[in-house]
Amino acid sequence: MKMAFDEKDEAILRELRKNGKITLTELGFKLGLSPASIKNRIDKLEKLGAIKGYTAVVEPTFLNEFIQAIIEIEVIRDGPHVNTQLYAIGRLENVLGIYRKTGEFPIMIRANFKDMSELNKFVEYLMNTVLKANLKKYKVTVILDTIKENGVTFEKRKSPRRR
């Protein structure tokens, strides 16, 4: 049985991406649907896999994470064994995202760290424990400021990271 997907479903997804805390009543009012209809559509979107989960965009400094980095990796031999390693890395609490992408470094990890020492230990862990001899090269980039994340644009503000 195929579930239909229409413009209202797309509108729900766009609104949820902007504000995951919006109530069914508020969402229904914005889209001209009843809260019950919104609930049924959200349930359907979850079953379809259109909604993968719910999360909050959290200021990392409140978790004592002052460094956010992107680690790009190129491996010598790719394959299912690398995916197994990436899923293991993904279970670490400070890892926010792992991506497969095109370009020179086809694997990208985004993670938060307490300080540079913790970042260095993470890179050493990747090199010496996880990827070992399969690591061809890597590149680490530290993020200086976040303008927009997970669909949320932050107001111009003093960054708590700069003290």
C-alpha positions in Angstrom: 0.0 0.0 0.0 1.6 3.3 -1.2 1.0 6.3 1.0 0.3 9.6 -0.8 2.5 12.6 -0.3 1.1 16.1 -1.2 1.8 19.8 -0.9 0.4 19.9 2.7 2.9 17.2 3.7 5.7 19.1 2.2 4.5 22.3 4.1 4.4 20.3 7.3 8.0 19.2 6.8 9.2 22.7 6.0 7.5 24.1 9.2 8.9 21.3 11.3 12.4 21.9 10.0 12.1 25.5 11.0 10.5 24.8 14.4 10.3 21.2 15.8 8.5 22.4 18.9 5.5 23.9 17.0 2.3 22.5 18.4 -0.2 20.5 16.4 -2.7 23.4 16.9 -0.2 26.1 15.7 0.8 24.0 12.7 -2.8 23.3 11.8 -3.6 27.0 12.0 -0.7 27.9 9.7 -1.7 25.3 7.2 -5.5 25.4 7.4 -5.8 21.8 8.8 -7.2 20.4 12.1 -4.7 19.3 14.8 -6.0 15.7 14.3 -5.3 15.9 10.5 -1.8 17.3 11.3 -1.2 14.4 13.7 -2.2 11.8 11.2 0.0 13.4 8.5 3.0 13.5 10.9 2.5 9.8 11.8 2.4 9.0 8.0 5.5 11.1 7.4 7.3 9.3 10.2 6.3 5.9 8.7 7.5 7.0 5.2 10.9 8.0 6.7 10.4 11.7 5.7 10.8 12.6 9.4 14.0 10.8 10.7 13.9 12.1 14.3 13.5 15.0 16.6 16.2 17.1 18.1 17.1 20.5 19.6 19.7 22.9 18.3 21.8 23.3 21.5 24.4 25.9 22.2 27.5 23.6 22.7 29.1 25.9 25.3 26.4 24.9 27.7 27.8 21.3 27.4 31.4 22.6 27.9 32.1 22.0 24.2 34.0 25.1 23.0 35.6 23.6 19.8 33.5 22.4 16.8 35.5 20.8 14.0 35.1 19.1 10.7 37.4 16.2 10.1 37.6 15.1 6.4 39.1 11.7 5.6 40.3 9.8 2.6 40.8 6.1 3.0 43.0 3.8 1.0 40.3 1.1 0.4 36.6 1.9 0.8 33.8 -0.6 1.4 31.4 -2.1 3.9 34.1 -2.4 6.6 34.6 1.4 6.5 30.8 1.9 7.0 31.0 -0.3 10.1 33.8 1.9 11.4 31.9 5.0 10.7 28.8 3.7 12.5 31.0 3.0 15.5 32.3 6.6 15.4 28.7 7.8 15.1 27.9 6.3 18.4 30.2 8.7 20.2 28.2 11.4 22.0 30.3 14.4 20.7 29.9 13.3 17.0 27.1 15.4 15.5 27.3 14.1 11.9 29.0 11.8 9.6 28.7 12.3 5.9 29.7 10.6 2.6 30.5 13.2 0.0 32.2 13.8 -3.3 35.6 15.3 -3.7 39.1 14.7 -2.4 38.0 13.7 1.1 34.8 11.6 0.7 34.2 11.2 4.4 33.3 14.1 6.7 32.8 14.0 10.5 31.4 17.0 12.4 32.0 16.9 16.1 32.3 19.1 19.2 35.1 19.0 21.7 35.9 20.5 25.1 39.3 21.9 23.9 42.1 21.4 21.4 43.6 18.5 23.4 40.3 16.6 23.2 40.2 17.2 19.4 43.7 16.0 19.0 42.9 12.8 21.0 39.9 12.2 18.7 42.1 12.5 15.6 44.7 10.2 17.1 41.8 7.7 17.9 40.7 7.8 14.3 44.2 7.3 13.0 45.5 4.7 15.4 42.4 2.8 16.5 39.6 3.1 14.0 41.1 3.5 10.5 44.7 2.4 11.2 46.6 1.6 8.0 43.5 2.3 5.9 43.8 6.1 6.4 45.3 7.8 3.4 45.1 11.4 4.6 42.9 13.7 6.6 42.2 17.4 7.1 40.8 19.1 10.2 39.0 22.4 10.1 37.8 24.3 13.2 34.5 26.1 12.9 34.8 29.7 14.1 31.1 30.7 14.2 27.7 29.3 13.3 25.3 31.4 11.3 22.7 28.7 10.5 22.4 25.1 11.7 19.7 22.5 11.1 17.5 25.1 9.4 17.8 27.6 12.3 19.4 31.0 11.5 20.9 32.5 14.6 20.5 36.2 15.3 23.6 38.3 15.3 25.0 37.8 18.7 28.1 37.9 20.8 29.5 34.4 20.6 30.0 32.8 24.0 33.0 31.0 22.5 35.0 34.2 22.3 35.9 35.2 25.8 
